[in-house]
Amino acid sequence: MRLSSFMMTFALLALPACPAGPRGNAGPGPVEGGGPGRFGLSEGTGSGEFTIRGMQACRLAGGDDSSRVYLYVLRMEDPGIGSGLFLMALYEGDDWIFIPRGETLALSIDGRRIGLSGDGSMDFRKVTDADLAREAAYYRIDPADLQAIADAREVTVNLHGLERRFSEENLKAFREF
């Protein structure tokens, strides 16, 4: 699953910041097509046509101030990679974690483990204006698993060794998506 360079730029720069959102140059805020706490983007240029719709789940709870983990849901329709639902894990911290290709995102949804694989963060790394490392990795997710998250009472996330948990705000955002 290779994502376009435009999608990389979109992921690292254009995601809207929530009250506990990414530090530094998080981007201009919601783009056209979004709503409160949501963003959306459509571009039609002949064969390069794609659509991205998503939600913002804000910062996951846990950890310390030296690193933050965010989880977003994206619905993408792109003739090049197909349509589907993706989780985008966004890491921001003092040091790089270099998310590799493979199963690097694990979710525990009310005790049931789901392991997700992706291409890693190699093409999605940058330094923010606040001199923080920012990495993003995308993971295709089954709609039934996304529904399980929305219906869950407790969700924990392990992103390449960094464990975090969903707050009530995170669960609410997934339910509204």
C-alpha positions, 0 to 999 in steps of 0.5 A: 500500500504505497500512498502518494506524496500528496497524501504524505504532505496532507497527513503531516501538515493539513490535519486539524489540531484539536485542543490537545493536538499536535505541537508545532506546524500542525497545519491550517485546520479543517479543509473544505468538506469537513465539519466540527472535529472532522476534515475532508478533501476531494481532488479531481484531476482526471486519472489522479482523482482521489477523495479523503474523508476523515475524523480527528480523534485527538491525543491518546491518553498515557505516556509523558510529555516527551512523546504523543500519539494520535490516531485518526480514521481516514476513508480514502477512495483512490483509483491507484490504491483502491477504496478503504478505511485506514487508521493513521497513527501519528507520533510526535516526540523528542526522538524518532521511533522509526516505525518500520514496515509490518505489524507495528500497530496493535489494538486491544478492544475490550481485551480482544487483540487486533494487529495491523500492518502497514508500510511504516513511516519512512515516507512520512517523517518530518521535523516540526517548527517546534523541533519535534520528530513527527512520523505517520503510518497508515494501516488498512482496517476492516469496517467490522474492527472499526465498529468494534472500536466505536462500540468498545468500553476500553481500547488500548493502542500499542504503536511500535512499543508505545502504549496508549489508551483511548480517553472518553473523548477518543471513544466519542470521536470514533462513535461519531465517525 
